[in-house]
Amino acid sequence: MSELCDFGLIGLAVMGENLALNVESRGYKVAVYNRTTSVMEEFIAGRAKGKAFVGCKELKDLVDACAKPRKIMIMVKAGPAVDAVIESLKPHLDPGDIIIDGGNTYYADTERRTKEVEAAGFLYSGTGVSGGEEGALLGPSLMPGGSPDSWPALKPIFQAIAAKVGPNDDIPCCEWVGPRGAGHYVKMVHNGIEYGDMQLICEAYSMMKECLGLTNDELYDVFAEWNTGELDSYLIEITRDIFSVKDEATGKYMVDLVLDTAGAKGTGKWMSQLALDLGVPSTLVTEAVYARGLSARKDERVQASKTLKGPAPKYSGDKKEFIESIRHALYASKIVSYAQGFVQLQAAAAEHDWPLNYGDCAMLWRGGCIIRAVFLDRIKEAFDANPKLENLLLAPYFAKAVDESQSAWRHVVSQAALLGVPVPAFATALAYYDGYRRERLPANLLQSQRDYFGAHTYERTDKPRGEFFHTEWIDLRKDPK
């Protein structure tokens, strides 16, 4: 072999293939391996033909084909398969070689693997990759974490293949996130926010279709208009496009032929579960996960629809004004969704000692990924202005935006309730906002209940924080008659 490869990649499913092609297109020579050898051979003879690739039939061949320090990326299904590949690689590696996991991996697995791989004398990077198949090929959002010493070697390649943003399209959507599992945690929060965004858009769609009777052509026009303003984003853009697609066989709109049962890969559920562990109220992603779960119970819902009754979902007011109210509700709820996501990132960073830069995290999502949106520039500005910002709702821009939208937001949520149209994400976002803005919540009664039946103690409003008290409620209560 006349020249060693700059990069190795294991796993040639579509994401792996596209990432390999992306790396090669930036001037790097790439060694590739797939457990099923025929897949590798088809790739080398097909999409990789005539390009700077080396096909490898054994993992040892792939390792030997790469220049030191070796940079080998694993693109296989998250879970035990990743551990198996790592163990198979170890005997062939040299100290300082870098193993990269680019899958949708649970952050705690990356925490563990980083420590294990480092203990063996190698470096490890758990790298979140977002943008789907197109992003992998043309420029994804990359969220690298793991061994800090791996970053100098990975930075030139990763920033070369990442999506670019900025006035001159020269700012890569890739920057070092933090140690151990930080990169995969940030990717998980990205996915959780994605769950929320998609659910919010679906609720806006439902209100306009069911309550206003908008046609798909009219919905196309609405989303096209929304994509020119503050809601400008990839998800709004593709939603617009979806309303224009017709089934070639029937001539009917494709969106109306798609069964209303949503799938999920689990990252939204992870975020929700971890929010509970941290004690932070990431309510919007949780409702989005539950909404998918309810959608999956299609047969039950069909039967229930024959028995359970509700109001007719027909709005009698001004159609144009209500569409504008829905836009406001969507934008305000979106702000809450991101606010909750960053609160969870802050809590996780404190828990795991990750020095996260929240403005940089926002810019990682500015291009290449599913939640890419102009909106993220405002988040970057908010954290640049105040790196210790506790909640995006407190940033002047977002506080003003929500204040200007809340009347319309409340109108949409109340009308949804009156008309019997479920909007769990809109409603929980509004409930979070109202809870967060209140100096006093009814938790005083809750603590009283807990102390009554379980002597769990409470703090007092007229005493310093940190002092706890117990009342003998039974002894002091009014005698029941």
Secondary structure, 3 states (H helix, E strand, C coil): CCCCECEEEECCCHHHHHHHHHHHHCCCCEEEECCCHHHHHHHHHCCCCCCCEEEECCHHHHHHHECCCCEEEECCCCCHHHHHHHHHHHHHCCCCCEEEECCCCCHHHHHHHHHHHHHCCCEEEEEEEECHHHHHHHCCEEEEEECHHHHHHHHHHHHHHCCEECCCCCEECECCCEECCHHHHHHHHHHHHHHHHHHHHHHHHHHHHHHCCCCHHHHHHHHHHHCCCCCCEHHHHHHHHHCCCECCCCCCEHHHHCCCCCCCCCHHHHHHHHHHHHCCCCHHHHHHHHHHHHHHCHHHHHHHHCCCCCCCCCCCCCHHHHHHHHHHHHHHHHHHHHHHHHHHHHHHHHHHCCCCCHHHHHHHCCCCCCCCECHHHHHHHHHHHCCCCCCHHHCHHHHHHHHHHHHHHHHHHHHHHHHCCCCHHHHHHHHHHHHHHCCCCCHHHHHHHHHHHHCCCECCCCCCCCCCECCCHHHHCCCCC
